[in-house]
Amino acid sequence: MFFQTEIVIPPNTAQDDPLVTRLQVQPGVTRQVWVMFPHGCFGLVHLQVWYWGWQLWPWTPGSSFAWDDYVFVFEDRYPLTEPPYELVLKAWNDDDTYEHRVTFACTIEPAAPQDELERLHDALLALGLLRG
């Protein structure tokens, strides 16, 4: 499943009071992530992605994505297993004159239903590929 949102960050949006956008997603495992900065951002607009109070991306705590005319694309398998199923996007803008737009997108592979996992487990046991 593909999820996307565009965020418009007003000028003078401070890091200690970021614009917070909640992107509703489905349970599963993240696969690919896109963070898109159009021409004109000049590294003045920043974005962090959080899940359950934990900074997911960028991976270094306290850091942020900030570019100009660049699409950052990467693969990352992160399980989204607990409701609420939402990614929290925190953005700020150091520009004192212009608003800036950033687009965030990700793909999420749906989680296998529990009964399907149990059937797979039982089948692997029957084949002798797992120990009980």
N, C-alpha and C positions, 0 to 999 in steps of 0.2 A: 504494500500500500504506500502511496505517495502523499506526503503532507507538505504544505507550503504556506508561508505567510510573508507579507511585505510589511515592514515596520517603517513608519515615518517618525523620525526623531527631531523634535524642535531644537532650535539653537539654544545654547546655554543649558542643556540638560546635563546636570552634574553626575559624576560617577557615584557619589554618595547618596544620590536620589534618582536612580535610573528609571527610564521608562520600562515598565514591566508588561510583557505580552505573554499570554498563556495560550499555547498551541495544543489543542485537544488532539490526542492520538489514540491508537488502539494498543492493547497489550501485545507484546511480541519482542522481537530483537531488532535493534537498529542495524541497518546494512550500509547505507551510504548517506553522506551529509554534504550539503552545499551551503556555503555562505557567500552571498554575492554583494559586492560593493561596486556601484556604478562609478563612472568617471565623475569627478568633482568632490568625492569624499575626502581626498587628500590625507587619509589617515586620521581624520578628526572625529569620525564616528566609530564607536566601539560596540562589540557584541559579545555576550557570554551566554551559554546555554546551561541550564540547571535542571535537575530531576531530583525530587524529594530532598531538597536542601543541599544537594551535592553538585558542584560544578563539573559538568560532563566535558564541555568543550569551550575553549581550548583546555587541554589536559592539565596544564600548570595552574594551580590555584592562584587566583588574583590576576591572571593574565587575561587578555581579551583579543578578539580578532579586530584588526583595524588596517584597512588597505584603501587603495584607490584603483578603480577600473580593473577589478580582479575578482575571479570566482575561485574560492578555495573549495576543493572537492577532496573528500577522503572517505575511506571505508572504516567503519568501527562497529563491532558487534557488542552492543550493550543491551542487557535485558531490561525491559520495562514490564515489571511483574506486579507492581502494587498500585492500586488506585490512590489518588486520581491519576489517570493516564494522561498526563500533560507535561510538555516541556515548557519550562519557564525561561523566556528570553529577556535578558537584562541588557538594555542599550543606553548609551549616553553619547552626547554630542558636544565636543569642545569648541565647535564653531560658534562664534558670537553673532553671526549674521544669517546664515542659511540653515534651513532644515535639510536633512539627508535621509535617503531611503536605503534600506538594507533588506535583502530578501534572504530568508532562511528556508531550506527545504531538506527533507530526509525521507528515506524509504524505511519501512518497518516490515519485517517478515512476521506474519501472524504466529502467535504461539500455538503449539499443537494442543488440542484438548486433552485433558488429563486421562480420559478413558482410552484415547489413542496411544498415549505414552505407556499406559499399563498393558495394552495389547502387545505393543512392541517389546516391552520388557518380558512378558510371558513367552513371546515367540523366541526371543534370544535365549531365555532359560531352556526352553524345549530343545533348541538346537545345540545346547551345551556351550554357547558362546559367553554366557554369564554364569556366575555362581550365585545361588540363592542366598 
